[in-house]
Amino acid sequence: MTDMHPAIRVSEIFGPTIQGEGVLIGLPTVFIRTGGCDYRCSWCDSLHAVDN
């Protein structure tokens, strides 16, 4: 990664699936879960993505 070409860590790509909540409910959706979060929130359900 360089300053001119920043990168985002991708931990998981899931889909296509059907959106299950919000205004887009029922529509085909692809989710991209990013990695590298260092907040360590107590309620986080994505701990497998923390260090990836």
Order of alpha helices (4+ residues) and beta strands (2+ residues): beta-beta
